[in-house]
Amino acid sequence: MNKVYVIGVGMSKFIKPRGEVDYPEFGLEAAVKALNDCGLTYDAIEFAACGYVYGDSTCGQRVLYQLGMTQIPVINVNNNCSTGSTALLQARNAVASGTVQCAMALGFERMERGSLKSKWADRTSPLDHVYQVIKSTQGLDPKAPGAAQIFGRAGEAYIKQYGATPTHLAKIAEKNHRHSIKNPYSQFQDVYSLEQIQQSPTIYGPLTKLQCCPTSDGAGCAIVASEAFVKQHGLWDQAVEIVAQVMATDSPDMLSKNPIEWAGVDMTRRAARQAYQQAGITPSDVQVVELHDCFSANELLSYDGLGLTAPGKAHTLIDNGDNTYGGKYVVNPSGGLISKGHPLGATGLAQCSELVWQARQWAGDRQVPNVKYALQHNVGLGGAVVVTVYKKASDTYAAPRTDYNPAVEARPIRQVDYEQAKSKTRAEFLEAKL
Ligand SMILES: CC(C)(COP(=O)(O)OP(=O)(O)OC[C@H]1O[C@@H](n2cnc3c(N)ncnc32)[C@H](O)[C@@H]1OP(=O)(O)O)[C@@H](O)C(=O)NCCC(=O)NCCS
């Protein structure tokens, strides 16, 4: 495997689903920003993996043709909530295998208000087995959203089995909302007291509305390249190495009677263990974590699954203040999915953007001190998890080459940004709406 570096990242602001902006515009914005970030044009991209969950096939091509019909291979990826990091894994593998020198991972999504619903009611749900187990053990609540039930029941079980409390879950949401006020890309940027979080409407079990991620529209993008490419293009002062990346899918534990396992914790455990091994580190070497807090309960479970605490001790991380600034780790400095939003295909690439900015020390007043290793965790029910470890590749990073710092300002793209990023060959373009 060749070494792989993230050289460019970019994202749109995540927003409430309103239907006013379409996916080609979101996707273009993130792709242009990532290309501007590393000063390349689309001609440098030899392979692209595009992630989205809701949309017809080949939306990736529809987005990228706005940058030029350069005839590169484009793969469209759908892996539920881990779609964005699955696209990143595809792009990384293309470079790591030596197939290409430079690849793009792009994720975008347009969602609807309210909770997630199946678009394919006439066929078998990919989650039918886990719903069957829930039905036969605890019974399904027909009124509560399916995902909230799975994660809510897992949280309840962790509380019962290990002595955590519902207050621990509310504290996670309080922290992530507090972090979000410093992230201009975040859908919500509001501070809430613990009481406000606890008193917001109950969605399922211990989970109140302010402990759930909303539905969102938006896009994220990362450009990855080989060591030779980084050297050739003089990009060392903005490259961040991916030192480990592991995808795992469910084990039969997912079908056990233990609700903790319904949320995919076993996938996380196995992927994390392998990722630390690949990186040659232990969890204690990490300073900053972007993890999959789709519901506060899943952040709690993930502390345990990712080995940030001893098994059964996830709540002690909260009690000791070791999940925020001043503690051992800063978890979800971006505000996490709970505040930043969760456009399924984009989330993994937004996590990547945040961690790259953190590694480059560009994150302004949400900067985590002394970042050397950063950990990313993105999980989709059904299921797939991707755990990625990033490492600083330079002692000093250059200032942004754009005329503003994209880590602390969420600007729309301008015609000049697009002109800089688009293909300069004789390729044709689909019309781009900026
Ligand atoms: C939490 C949830 C049940 C709320 O549903 P809802 O109240 O019907 O949500 P709507 O989209 O109709 O929004 C109603 C209002 O609540 C706000 N809202 C929605 N979800 C919110 C959340 N999680 N936190 C704060 N506000 C939220 C909306 O912005 C909207 O505000 P507005 O009226 O001022 O515009 C829903 O957002 C949900 O199911 N989230 C989880 C999504 C999910 O499962 N993702 C995959 C995870 S694995």
The ligand as a Tripos MOL2 file, in Angstrom:
@<TRIPOS>MOLECULE
LIG
   48    50     1     0     0
SMALL
NO_CHARGES

@<TRIPOS>ATOM
      1 C1        -35.4570   14.5180   15.5370 C.3       1 LIG1
      2 C2        -36.5670   14.3570   14.5160 C.3       1 LIG1
      3 C3        -37.4850   13.1850   14.8880 C.3       1 LIG1
      4 C4        -37.3660   15.6510   14.5060 C.3       1 LIG1
      5 O1        -38.4020   15.4980   13.5850 O.3       1 LIG1
      6 P1        -39.4440   16.7030   13.2610 P.3       1 LIG1
      7 O2        -39.7110   17.4850   14.4880 O.co2     1 LIG1
      8 O3        -40.5760   16.0680   12.5270 O.co2     1 LIG1
      9 O4        -38.5290   17.5550   12.2980 O.3       1 LIG1
     10 P2        -38.8530   18.5570   11.1390 P.3       1 LIG1
     11 O5        -37.8260   18.3020   10.0990 O.co2     1 LIG1
     12 O6        -40.2810   18.5210   10.6970 O.co2     1 LIG1
     13 O7        -38.5330   19.9470   11.7970 O.3       1 LIG1
     14 C5        -39.4040   20.6570   12.6570 C.3       1 LIG1
     15 C6        -38.5930   21.7660   13.3230 C.3       1 LIG1
     16 O8        -37.6940   21.1600   14.2780 O.3       1 LIG1
     17 C7        -36.3480   21.4660   13.9530 C.3       1 LIG1
     18 N1        -35.5530   20.2520   14.1950 N.ar      1 LIG1
     19 C8        -35.6530   19.0770   13.5540 C.ar      1 LIG1
     20 N2        -34.7780   18.2060   14.0650 N.ar      1 LIG1
     21 C9        -34.0990   18.8540   15.0220 C.ar      1 LIG1
     22 C10       -33.0700   18.4890   15.8860 C.ar      1 LIG1
     23 N3        -32.5580   17.2730   15.8420 N.pl3     1 LIG1
     24 N4        -32.6040   19.4030   16.7500 N.ar      1 LIG1
     25 C11       -33.1330   20.6440   16.7860 C.ar      1 LIG1
     26 N5        -34.1310   21.0520   15.9790 N.ar      1 LIG1
     27 C12       -34.6060   20.1640   15.1210 C.ar      1 LIG1
     28 C13       -36.3640   21.8040   12.4890 C.3       1 LIG1
     29 O9        -35.2920   22.6170   12.1230 O.3       1 LIG1
     30 C14       -37.6930   22.5020   12.3390 C.3       1 LIG1
     31 O10       -37.5730   23.8270   12.8010 O.3       1 LIG1
     32 P3        -38.4200   25.0390   12.1100 P.3       1 LIG1
     33 O11       -39.8590   24.6390   12.2070 O.co2     1 LIG1
     34 O12       -38.0430   26.2290   12.9080 O.co2     1 LIG1
     35 O13       -37.9640   25.0870   10.6900 O.co2     1 LIG1
     36 C15       -35.9850   14.1110   13.0920 C.3       1 LIG1
     37 O14       -35.1890   15.2260   12.7360 O.3       1 LIG1
     38 C16       -35.1630   12.8430   13.0420 C.2       1 LIG1
     39 O15       -35.6970   11.7490   12.9100 O.2       1 LIG1
     40 N6        -33.8130   12.9410   13.1030 N.am      1 LIG1
     41 C17       -32.9350   11.8050   12.9390 C.3       1 LIG1
     42 C18       -32.5680   11.5810   11.4950 C.3       1 LIG1
     43 C19       -31.8620   10.2700   11.3110 C.2       1 LIG1
     44 O16       -32.3510    9.2420   11.7320 O.2       1 LIG1
     45 N7        -30.7000   10.2680   10.6690 N.am      1 LIG1
     46 C20       -29.9220    9.1000   10.5080 C.3       1 LIG1
     47 C21       -29.2290    8.7720   11.7710 C.3       1 LIG1
     48 S1        -28.5300    7.1840   11.8000 S.3       1 LIG1
@<TRIPOS>BOND
     1     1     2 1
     2     2     3 1
     3     2     4 1
     4     2    36 1
     5     4     5 1
     6     5     6 1
     7     6     7 2
     8     6     8 1
     9     6     9 1
    10     9    10 1
    11    10    11 2
    12    10    12 1
    13    10    13 1
    14    13    14 1
    15    14    15 1
    16    15    16 1
    17    15    30 1
    18    16    17 1
    19    17    18 1
    20    17    28 1
    21    18    19 ar
    22    18    27 ar
    23    19    20 ar
    24    20    21 ar
    25    21    22 ar
    26    21    27 ar
    27    22    23 1
    28    22    24 ar
    29    24    25 ar
    30    25    26 ar
    31    26    27 ar
    32    28    29 1
    33    28    30 1
    34    30    31 1
    35    31    32 1
    36    32    33 2
    37    32    34 1
    38    32    35 1
    39    36    37 1
    40    36    38 1
    41    38    39 2
    42    38    40 1
    43    40    41 1
    44    41    42 1
    45    42    43 1
    46    43    44 2
    47    43    45 1
    48    45    46 1
    49    46    47 1
    50    47    48 1
@<TRIPOS>SUBSTRUCTURE
     1 LIG1         1 GROUP 0 **** ****
